[in-house]
Amino acid sequence: MPEKWNNIKKLAVIVKQAVAPLQNNEVSNIRRKCATFDVAQHTFRERFRKISAFLYSCEEPYAAIDEVSDSVDSPVNELDGYQVFKE
């Protein structure tokens, strides 16, 4: 029985070493996706701040916000796709 336990511990180390490069690749992919999303979110924020609804001269701010509402849903849905663990 102790031999089996030692073999299992050795196997766990071997598997951990085999999986490490795959985990590193996945971490790199996630970081790249996060960076891309961050840039897209910043770009969206700058565009959103320039809509006419935020100007005092805007006569129909709610209509302007309604026009932009669909473009708000897209980043939110994209963010939901990145969330693996949901409560």
Contacts in CASP RR format, 6 or more apart in sequence:
PFRMAT RR
TARGET T0000
AUTHOR 0000-0000-0000
METHOD contacts of the structure
MODEL  1
MPEKWNNIKKLAVIVKQAVAPLQNNEVSNIRRKCATFDVAQHTFRERFRK
ISAFLYSCEEPYAAIDEVSDSVDSPVNELDGYQVFKE
33 82 0 8 1.000
34 82 0 8 1.000
37 75 0 8 1.000
37 78 0 8 1.000
37 79 0 8 1.000
37 82 0 8 1.000
40 75 0 8 1.000
40 78 0 8 1.000
41 75 0 8 1.000
44 71 0 8 1.000
44 75 0 8 1.000
48 68 0 8 1.000
48 71 0 8 1.000
48 72 0 8 1.000
51 64 0 8 1.000
51 65 0 8 1.000
51 67 0 8 1.000
51 68 0 8 1.000
52 58 0 8 1.000
52 61 0 8 1.000
52 64 0 8 1.000
53 61 0 8 1.000
53 62 0 8 1.000
53 64 0 8 1.000
53 65 0 8 1.000
53 68 0 8 1.000
54 61 0 8 1.000
58 64 0 8 1.000
END
